[in-house]
């Protein structure tokens, strides 16, 4: 496959992956707003505690081998089937562990509701294991259109189930039912849209070969997961589930937006980079394009969201969620850097250097845990601020290996993102002024969003941003290609 074919395939895949994310996350956003109005913060906090333990188990079920299946140049049916059966066995093992340990977890957090909720929600481990293999097949073939249909159908059905149960007073159980239904629907739809089926094949040799690459990613994901969730553990234990609910709700809006773009880039760029892993110059070009493009969109979104946080929460979630506003604003700054992390890390993985990836995760988590340890003494807002400091530090750590691997220096990366960052900050400063006029929240929010969009894209056009020109040309090419097919 030549560069032109790869570009066309990547753009098409990115389009469908972004549409899948945009569609599902957009509907999920509406569903979460409805649920937040019907469910109490402490009930959200209880589910957030459960999510920590399920996330830990999911690392062993879904990570490492899944990525190895995508990265490996020559993969066969034995590889896929072996990983599939291993995933189910590991899911069963961790389900048993969580089922048995549920009373101990409930005792530690002094919340007996954790026992039945954890035992039921842990069923998603089996569904996640199945879905991870299907996702690997889709990623290898860059057939992200199939994910669009499965994810969209799943989020609609699960959203209806969750809202209906919340409206009828089921509380935290509505969130459990929503998540279970979502995973079940994704698995069901993918089963009919993805042609792969597990065969009666199992090979320890096959797993051993995949493990040589995947174990480092598994350990890296485990370390990363532990750090990402240790904050929630401390908040739930030191404070209460309600405060954890505010903390997580504050993270939700920025995470939802950024994960939409970041997830699309991550899913598409890794298999695309893996195809060109022998051409370092081309890999560098693709990484730079991913960083520049994601910064162009995400920086203004996060600056704008931080500015409009208070009226947005009042309108969408009601005043009972106002304590989440400071967490939302700090989280905007932290997650804005995610796509830069992703592009650098995916390049390292695509080149087969999972050993470097693991070392980076160890260093990052030592730094991040040191920041967390210091911030614990200064309260929950300091913990949130520590997330931003960790994100900045991790950006430099993730970029370090690519100075040598791709000849992509810190200075080059800063130059690539600085135009979008400076324009975003200028836009944010201007629209912040509208909050001084004491208008009603709805009018303030509408004016700030409209003016912000006009200022950002208008100035980007006037200043002749290369990224904007590239996106317009690419969009035209995509439109023309789709027109020719018809």
Backbone torsions as a table, in degrees:
resi	resn	phi	psi	omega
1	UNK	NA	120.8	-177.4
2	UNK	-81.4	176.8	-175.5
3	UNK	-60.6	-39.5	-178.6
4	UNK	-65.7	-42.0	178.6
5	UNK	-66.0	-40.9	178.9
6	UNK	-63.9	-43.3	179.1
7	UNK	-59.5	-45.6	179.8
8	UNK	-62.3	-42.6	-179.8
9	UNK	-66.2	-40.9	-179.4
10	UNK	-66.2	-44.4	-179.5
11	UNK	-63.1	-44.2	178.1
12	UNK	-62.9	-43.8	179.5
13	UNK	-64.6	-41.9	-179.9
14	UNK	-64.4	-37.8	177.6
15	UNK	-60.3	-49.9	-177.2
16	UNK	-70.4	-35.9	177.5
17	UNK	-66.7	-40.5	178.6
18	UNK	-67.3	-39.4	177.7
19	UNK	-64.1	-39.7	177.4
20	UNK	-61.5	-46.8	179.2
21	UNK	-65.1	-46.9	-177.4
22	UNK	-62.5	-45.4	-179.4
23	UNK	-65.6	-51.0	-176.6
24	UNK	-68.8	-43.9	-179.3
25	UNK	-69.3	-32.1	177.1
26	UNK	-64.3	-46.6	177.6
27	UNK	-67.1	-40.0	178.7
28	UNK	-61.4	-37.0	177.8
29	UNK	-60.2	-45.5	178.8
30	UNK	-65.0	-41.8	179.1
31	UNK	-62.0	-43.7	-178.7
32	UNK	-65.5	-34.9	176.6
33	UNK	-63.5	-46.7	179.4
34	UNK	-61.8	-42.9	-179.8
35	UNK	-66.8	-38.4	179.8
36	UNK	-63.4	-31.7	178.1
37	UNK	-74.1	-23.6	-175.0
38	UNK	-102.3	-19.2	-173.9
39	UNK	-116.5	143.4	-176.5
40	UNK	-77.9	152.2	179.1
41	UNK	-55.3	-38.4	-178.7
42	UNK	-67.3	-28.9	176.6
43	UNK	-71.6	-37.5	173.2
44	UNK	-62.6	-40.9	179.6
45	UNK	-61.8	-37.9	178.5
46	UNK	-62.8	-44.5	178.1
47	UNK	-66.4	-33.8	178.5
48	UNK	-64.0	-36.4	176.6
49	UNK	-63.8	-45.4	179.5
50	UNK	-61.7	-39.0	-178.3
51	UNK	-60.4	-30.3	178.9
52	UNK	-60.7	-48.1	-176.2
53	UNK	-72.8	-36.0	177.7
54	UNK	-69.3	-37.5	177.2
55	UNK	-61.5	-40.4	178.0
56	UNK	-60.1	-46.9	-179.5
57	UNK	-66.2	-37.2	-178.2
58	UNK	-64.8	-26.1	176.6
59	UNK	-57.9	-44.1	-178.8
60	UNK	-74.1	-30.7	-177.3
61	UNK	-78.3	-40.8	-167.3
62	UNK	-111.2	-25.2	-169.9
63	UNK	-97.1	162.1	176.9
64	UNK	88.9	-73.9	-178.0
65	UNK	-67.5	-37.6	178.7
66	UNK	-58.1	-48.4	179.5
67	UNK	-66.6	-36.4	178.6
68	UNK	-63.4	-35.9	177.5
69	UNK	-62.8	-35.4	-179.7
70	UNK	-76.0	-40.8	-173.5
71	UNK	-75.2	-34.0	-175.0
72	UNK	-61.7	132.4	-176.5
73	UNK	-64.8	-49.4	-177.5
74	UNK	-116.3	107.1	-178.6
75	UNK	-117.8	145.6	-178.0
76	UNK	-127.6	179.4	-177.1
77	UNK	-62.7	-33.6	178.4
78	UNK	-63.0	-39.3	177.8
79	UNK	-60.7	-50.6	-177.8
80	UNK	-63.2	-47.1	-177.7
81	UNK	-66.2	-38.4	179.6
82	UNK	-63.5	-44.2	178.7
83	UNK	-66.1	-37.8	179.3
84	UNK	-59.8	-51.0	-178.0
85	UNK	-68.0	-36.5	176.5
86	UNK	-62.8	-40.9	-180.0
87	UNK	-61.4	-41.3	179.6
88	UNK	-66.7	-39.4	178.1
89	UNK	-64.5	-44.7	179.5
90	UNK	-65.7	-38.3	177.0
91	UNK	-61.4	-42.9	178.3
92	UNK	-63.8	-39.9	178.6
93	UNK	-62.1	-47.8	-177.3
94	UNK	-74.9	-28.7	174.2
95	UNK	-62.7	-42.2	178.7
96	UNK	-62.3	-43.2	-180.0
97	UNK	-62.0	-45.8	-179.4
98	UNK	-67.7	-37.3	179.6
99	UNK	-62.0	-46.4	-176.8
100	UNK	-71.6	-37.2	-175.3
101	UNK	-86.8	-3.4	-178.4
102	UNK	-52.9	-44.9	178.8
103	UNK	-61.9	-36.3	179.2
104	UNK	-67.7	-40.4	178.2
105	UNK	-64.5	-42.5	179.5
106	UNK	-64.0	-38.3	178.8
107	UNK	-66.9	-39.2	-179.3
108	UNK	-63.1	-41.7	-178.7
109	UNK	-93.5	2.5	178.5
110	UNK	54.1	48.7	-177.4
111	UNK	-146.4	99.0	-175.8
112	UNK	-67.5	-21.6	179.6
113	UNK	-65.3	-17.6	-179.8
114	UNK	-63.8	-29.1	-174.3
115	UNK	-61.7	-61.5	-178.6
116	UNK	-68.1	-35.2	-178.9
117	UNK	-63.5	-44.2	-179.6
118	UNK	-66.3	-42.3	-177.9
119	UNK	-64.3	-35.3	-179.6
120	UNK	-80.0	-46.1	-175.8
121	UNK	-67.5	-24.4	179.6
122	UNK	-65.9	-12.4	176.3
123	UNK	-60.6	-24.7	179.9
124	UNK	-62.3	-16.8	178.3
125	UNK	-59.7	-41.7	-179.7
126	UNK	-66.9	-43.7	-179.6
127	UNK	-66.7	-38.3	178.4
128	UNK	-63.8	-37.7	177.6
129	UNK	-62.7	-43.1	177.6
130	UNK	-65.1	-45.9	-177.9
131	UNK	-63.1	-32.8	-177.7
132	UNK	-65.5	-35.3	178.6
133	UNK	-70.3	-43.6	178.0
134	UNK	-61.0	-39.2	178.9
135	UNK	-65.5	-35.8	178.1
136	UNK	-65.0	-40.7	177.5
137	UNK	-61.7	-45.4	179.9
138	UNK	-63.5	-43.5	-178.0
139	UNK	-64.9	-41.8	180.0
140	UNK	-61.3	-35.8	-177.8
141	UNK	-95.2	0.1	-178.1
142	UNK	51.8	45.1	-178.7
143	UNK	-108.0	61.3	-171.5
144	UNK	-76.3	-6.8	175.7
145	UNK	-61.6	-34.5	-179.3
146	UNK	-65.5	-35.4	177.0
147	UNK	-66.7	-33.2	179.9
148	UNK	-57.8	-50.0	-177.6
149	UNK	-68.0	-42.2	-177.8
150	UNK	-67.9	-43.7	-178.1
151	UNK	-68.1	-41.4	-178.7
152	UNK	-64.8	-45.9	178.8
153	UNK	-62.6	-40.1	-178.4
154	UNK	-66.6	-42.0	-176.0
155	UNK	-70.9	-31.4	177.8
156	UNK	-68.3	-50.2	-178.0
157	UNK	-64.8	-46.3	-178.5
158	UNK	-66.5	-33.8	177.6
159	UNK	-64.6	-42.3	177.9
160	UNK	-62.2	-44.0	179.4
161	UNK	-62.0	-47.3	-178.2
162	UNK	-63.1	-46.1	-178.8
163	UNK	-65.7	-41.8	179.7
164	UNK	-61.0	-42.5	-180.0
165	UNK	-70.8	-38.9	178.1
166	UNK	-64.8	-40.3	179.6
167	UNK	-63.2	-31.3	-179.9
168	UNK	-92.2	14.1	170.1
169	UNK	84.9	22.6	-179.1
170	UNK	-82.9	-8.9	174.3
171	UNK	58.3	-126.0	-176.9
172	UNK	-61.0	-29.1	179.4
173	UNK	-64.2	-26.6	176.7
174	UNK	-64.3	-38.5	178.0
175	UNK	-68.6	-38.1	177.3
176	UNK	-63.4	-47.3	-179.3
177	UNK	-62.8	-39.1	179.5
178	UNK	-61.8	-47.6	-177.4
179	UNK	-68.1	-40.3	177.6
180	UNK	-63.5	-45.1	-179.7
181	UNK	-62.9	-39.5	-179.7
182	UNK	-60.9	-49.7	-179.5
183	UNK	-64.3	-38.5	-179.5
184	UNK	-66.0	-41.5	-179.8
185	UNK	-67.9	-41.6	177.8
186	UNK	-59.8	-47.4	-179.8
187	UNK	-61.3	-41.9	-177.9
188	UNK	-66.0	-46.3	-177.4
189	UNK	-67.7	-43.7	179.6
190	UNK	-63.9	-30.8	179.7
191	UNK	-60.6	-32.3	-178.6
192	UNK	-94.1	-21.1	-177.2
193	UNK	-97.5	-25.2	177.5
194	UNK	-100.1	125.9	-172.1
195	UNK	-72.9	-18.8	-176.5
196	UNK	-63.3	137.5	173.7
197	UNK	-132.6	142.0	177.6
198	UNK	-65.9	136.8	175.5
199	UNK	-99.4	172.6	177.7
200	UNK	-80.9	61.8	-175.4
201	UNK	-128.7	135.8	176.0
202	UNK	-154.8	128.7	-176.4
203	UNK	-139.7	120.3	175.8
204	UNK	-66.7	-31.7	178.4
205	UNK	-64.8	-41.1	178.4
206	UNK	-62.5	-45.9	179.1
207	UNK	-64.6	-36.2	179.4
208	UNK	-62.9	-41.8	178.7
209	UNK	-64.9	-43.1	178.2
210	UNK	-68.8	-34.3	-177.2
211	UNK	-66.1	-31.2	-178.4
212	UNK	-61.0	-30.7	174.9
213	UNK	-93.1	-43.4	-170.2
214	UNK	-74.7	-25.1	-174.1
215	UNK	-65.3	-33.4	179.9
216	UNK	-68.5	-38.0	177.3
217	UNK	-68.6	-36.6	178.3
218	UNK	-62.7	-47.6	178.6
219	UNK	-63.5	-39.4	178.4
220	UNK	-62.1	-45.3	179.0
221	UNK	-64.0	-37.1	179.2
222	UNK	-64.8	-46.4	178.7
223	UNK	-61.0	-45.0	-178.6
224	UNK	-64.5	-41.7	179.2
225	UNK	-63.7	-42.1	-179.9
226	UNK	-61.4	-42.7	178.8
227	UNK	-66.4	-45.6	-177.4
228	UNK	-61.6	-27.7	-175.9
229	UNK	-103.9	-12.2	-177.6
230	UNK	-65.8	-30.3	175.8
231	UNK	-60.5	-46.1	-179.8
232	UNK	-63.0	-37.5	178.0
233	UNK	-61.3	-45.8	179.5
234	UNK	-64.7	-43.5	-179.0
235	UNK	-63.7	-43.8	-179.3
236	UNK	-64.5	-36.9	-177.6
237	UNK	-81.0	-44.8	-176.1
238	UNK	-76.6	-38.7	-177.1
239	UNK	-103.1	-108.0	-179.8
240	UNK	-163.3	167.0	-179.9
241	UNK	-58.7	-33.1	-180.0
242	UNK	-62.9	-44.5	178.9
243	UNK	-64.6	-37.6	175.3
244	UNK	-63.8	-36.6	176.7
245	UNK	-61.4	-44.1	177.4
246	UNK	-63.5	-44.1	-178.5
247	UNK	-60.7	-49.3	-179.0
248	UNK	-69.1	-36.4	178.2
249	UNK	-66.0	-36.5	177.0
250	UNK	-63.9	-34.5	179.0
251	UNK	-76.3	-21.8	-169.4
252	UNK	-64.4	-49.1	-175.7
253	UNK	-60.6	-54.2	178.7
254	UNK	-63.6	-38.1	179.7
255	UNK	-63.9	-37.6	-179.7
256	UNK	-62.5	-44.9	-179.0
257	UNK	-68.3	-49.4	-174.5
258	UNK	-70.2	-39.7	180.0
259	UNK	-64.7	-27.2	176.5
260	UNK	-61.2	-50.1	179.9
261	UNK	-77.1	-46.4	-177.1
262	UNK	-62.7	-41.9	179.5
263	UNK	-64.1	-37.6	178.0
264	UNK	-63.8	-47.0	-179.8
265	UNK	-62.9	-45.0	-176.7
266	UNK	-63.3	-42.5	-177.2
267	UNK	-68.0	-34.8	-175.2
268	UNK	-90.9	-40.3	-171.8
269	UNK	-69.4	-33.8	-177.9
270	UNK	-63.5	-54.0	177.6
271	UNK	-64.0	-31.9	178.7
272	UNK	-67.6	-44.0	177.8
273	UNK	-65.9	-37.8	179.8
274	UNK	-61.0	-34.1	178.4
275	UNK	-64.6	-30.1	-176.1
276	UNK	-112.0	25.1	-173.6
277	UNK	-63.6	-18.6	178.9
278	UNK	-86.4	-7.0	-179.4
279	UNK	-114.9	90.1	-173.9
280	UNK	-63.4	-35.1	179.1
281	UNK	-62.9	-42.9	179.7
282	UNK	-68.3	-38.1	177.3
283	UNK	-60.9	-44.4	179.4
284	UNK	-61.0	-43.6	179.4
285	UNK	-59.4	-42.6	-178.8
286	UNK	-68.3	-38.1	178.3
287	UNK	-66.3	-44.4	178.5
288	UNK	-60.5	-43.4	-179.8
289	UNK	-62.7	-40.3	178.7
290	UNK	-63.2	-42.5	-178.6
291	UNK	-68.1	-46.7	-178.6
292	UNK	-62.8	-45.3	-177.1
293	UNK	-66.9	-45.3	-179.5
294	UNK	-65.7	-39.2	178.3
295	UNK	-63.6	-38.2	-178.7
296	UNK	-60.7	-36.3	-179.2
297	UNK	-90.8	-42.0	-169.5
298	UNK	-78.4	-39.6	-179.1
299	UNK	-56.7	-49.7	179.0
300	UNK	-65.7	-34.6	178.5
301	UNK	-62.5	-44.5	-177.0
302	UNK	-72.4	-40.1	176.2
303	UNK	-63.4	-45.9	179.2
304	UNK	-62.5	-42.4	-179.8
305	UNK	-63.8	-39.7	178.6
306	UNK	-62.9	-37.5	-178.6
307	UNK	-69.8	-40.8	-174.9
308	UNK	-94.6	12.4	-172.3
309	UNK	-54.9	-48.9	-174.3
310	UNK	-65.2	-53.2	178.1
311	UNK	-62.3	-31.7	179.7
312	UNK	-65.0	-45.7	179.9
313	UNK	-65.3	-41.6	178.9
314	UNK	-58.8	-43.1	-175.9
315	UNK	-75.5	-46.8	-172.8
316	UNK	-82.9	-41.3	-171.3
317	UNK	-110.0	-9.5	-176.1
318	UNK	77.6	168.1	-173.1
319	UNK	-63.7	-20.2	-177.5
320	UNK	-65.4	-17.3	-179.7
321	UNK	-103.2	8.2	-179.0
322	UNK	-58.0	-32.3	176.8
323	UNK	-60.2	-12.8	179.8
324	UNK	-83.7	-9.9	-175.0
325	UNK	-58.6	-49.9	179.5
326	UNK	-59.7	-37.3	178.5
327	UNK	-66.2	-37.1	178.5
328	UNK	-62.6	-45.9	-176.9
329	UNK	-65.6	-42.7	178.5
330	UNK	-66.9	-38.6	-179.5
331	UNK	-64.5	-33.1	177.4
332	UNK	-56.8	-44.3	-179.6
333	UNK	-66.6	-37.7	-176.8
334	UNK	-70.7	-47.9	-173.3
335	UNK	-79.4	-14.1	178.5
336	UNK	-58.6	-24.9	-177.0
337	UNK	-90.7	-4.9	-177.5
338	UNK	-53.7	-48.1	-177.6
339	UNK	-62.2	-29.6	176.8
340	UNK	-68.0	-41.8	174.7
341	UNK	-56.6	-49.8	-173.0
342	UNK	-61.4	-48.6	-176.9
343	UNK	-60.2	-43.9	179.7
344	UNK	-65.3	-44.1	-177.5
345	UNK	-69.6	-38.6	-179.9
346	UNK	-66.0	-33.2	176.1
347	UNK	-63.6	-42.7	179.4
348	UNK	-62.9	-44.6	179.6
349	UNK	-66.4	-40.7	-178.0
350	UNK	-64.2	-28.4	177.6
351	UNK	-81.7	1.1	177.8
352	UNK	80.9	16.1	-176.3
353	UNK	-99.8	59.6	178.0
354	UNK	-67.2	-18.6	176.1
355	UNK	-66.2	-41.6	176.5
356	UNK	-66.1	-40.6	179.8
357	UNK	-56.9	-45.4	-179.9
358	UNK	-63.6	-44.2	179.0
359	UNK	-60.2	-40.5	178.6
360	UNK	-61.6	-43.4	-179.4
361	UNK	-63.0	-39.0	178.8
362	UNK	-64.1	-47.9	-179.5
363	UNK	-62.8	-45.3	-178.1
364	UNK	-61.3	-41.4	-176.7
365	UNK	-74.6	-29.5	173.1
366	UNK	-63.5	-46.0	178.6
367	UNK	-63.2	-46.8	-176.9
368	UNK	-66.2	-39.6	178.8
369	UNK	-68.1	-33.5	175.8
370	UNK	-63.8	-43.0	177.7
371	UNK	-64.2	-42.4	178.8
372	UNK	-63.2	-43.7	-179.9
373	UNK	-58.3	-40.6	178.4
374	UNK	-70.0	-42.7	-175.4
375	UNK	-68.8	-24.2	-180.0
376	UNK	-59.0	-29.9	-178.5
377	UNK	-74.5	-13.7	-173.2
378	UNK	-113.1	7.5	173.5
379	UNK	102.4	176.1	-171.2
380	UNK	-69.0	-31.4	179.3
381	UNK	-72.0	-31.5	175.3
382	UNK	-68.2	-34.4	176.1
383	UNK	-61.7	-42.9	178.6
384	UNK	-65.1	-42.6	178.6
385	UNK	-63.6	-33.8	177.6
386	UNK	-62.0	-30.0	176.9
387	UNK	-60.9	-41.1	179.9
388	UNK	-66.2	-45.2	179.1
389	UNK	-60.6	-40.1	178.3
390	UNK	-64.4	-40.0	-179.2
391	UNK	-64.0	-40.4	178.1
392	UNK	-65.1	-47.4	-179.9
393	UNK	-60.6	-41.5	-178.6
394	UNK	-67.1	-29.8	177.1
395	UNK	-60.0	-43.6	179.8
396	UNK	-71.3	-37.3	179.5
397	UNK	-66.0	-44.8	-179.4
398	UNK	-64.5	-33.2	-176.8
399	UNK	-79.5	-19.0	-172.7
400	UNK	-57.0	-49.7	-177.4
401	UNK	-61.5	-30.2	-176.8
402	UNK	-74.8	-9.1	170.7
403	UNK	-61.3	-38.0	-178.4
404	UNK	-95.6	-44.1	-175.9
405	UNK	-64.5	-41.6	-174.6
406	UNK	-120.2	0.9	-174.8
407	UNK	58.2	40.0	-178.5
408	UNK	-112.6	95.5	-170.2
409	UNK	-80.7	168.2	174.9
410	UNK	-57.9	-44.7	-177.5
411	UNK	-60.9	-42.9	178.6
412	UNK	-62.7	-42.7	-179.2
413	UNK	-66.7	-40.3	177.2
414	UNK	-63.1	-41.8	178.4
415	UNK	-63.2	-34.6	-178.6
416	UNK	-68.4	-34.6	-175.3
417	UNK	-100.2	-17.7	-172.7
418	UNK	-61.7	-42.2	179.1
419	UNK	-56.6	-45.5	-180.0
420	UNK	-66.5	-37.9	-179.7
421	UNK	-65.9	-47.9	-177.9
422	UNK	-65.1	-42.1	178.5
423	UNK	-65.2	-37.6	178.6
424	UNK	-64.4	-44.2	179.3
425	UNK	-64.4	-39.7	177.7
426	UNK	-63.9	-43.7	177.2
427	UNK	-60.9	-43.7	-180.0
428	UNK	-62.6	-40.4	179.5
429	UNK	-63.2	-38.1	-179.2
430	UNK	-69.1	-48.1	-176.2
431	UNK	-73.3	-21.1	176.3
432	UNK	-62.3	-31.1	-178.1
433	UNK	-59.9	-27.3	-179.0
434	UNK	-68.2	-19.2	179.0
435	UNK	-72.7	-11.5	-179.4
436	UNK	-81.2	-10.4	-171.8
437	UNK	-89.6	1.9	176.4
438	UNK	53.4	40.7	174.9
439	UNK	-84.2	169.1	178.2
440	UNK	-67.9	153.7	-173.8
441	UNK	-55.0	-40.0	-178.3
442	UNK	-63.4	-45.1	-179.5
443	UNK	-67.7	-42.4	178.6
444	UNK	-59.1	-46.8	-178.4
445	UNK	-62.9	-44.6	-178.7
446	UNK	-61.6	-46.4	-179.2
447	UNK	-64.5	-45.1	-177.9
448	UNK	-61.5	-43.4	-178.9
449	UNK	-66.1	-48.4	-177.7
450	UNK	-63.0	-47.5	-179.8
451	UNK	-64.6	-40.3	-179.6
452	UNK	-60.8	-45.7	179.6
453	UNK	-62.8	-44.9	-179.6
454	UNK	-62.6	-44.2	-179.3
455	UNK	-64.2	-47.9	-174.1
456	UNK	-64.7	-54.2	-176.9
457	UNK	-73.1	-32.1	176.5
458	UNK	-63.6	-46.6	179.9
459	UNK	-69.0	-35.0	177.6
460	UNK	-63.2	-37.1	177.8
461	UNK	-70.2	-45.4	-179.5
462	UNK	-62.4	-42.2	-178.7
463	UNK	-81.1	-0.4	176.2
464	UNK	57.6	53.1	176.8
465	UNK	-61.3	126.8	-179.6
466	UNK	-59.8	-36.9	-177.8
467	UNK	-63.6	-41.6	-180.0
468	UNK	-64.6	-42.5	178.6
469	UNK	-63.0	-42.5	179.5
470	UNK	-61.8	-43.7	-178.7
471	UNK	-65.6	-38.4	179.5
472	UNK	-67.3	-40.8	178.6
473	UNK	-66.5	-43.3	179.8
474	UNK	-63.4	-42.5	178.6
475	UNK	-61.9	-39.6	178.7
476	UNK	-65.6	-42.7	178.0
477	UNK	-61.4	-43.2	180.0
478	UNK	-63.2	-42.9	179.6
479	UNK	-64.4	-43.6	-179.5
480	UNK	-65.0	-40.3	179.3
481	UNK	-64.1	-42.0	179.3
482	UNK	-67.3	-32.9	179.3
483	UNK	-67.6	-39.8	-179.8
484	UNK	-65.6	-37.0	-179.0
485	UNK	-63.3	-32.8	-179.4
486	UNK	-75.4	NA	NA
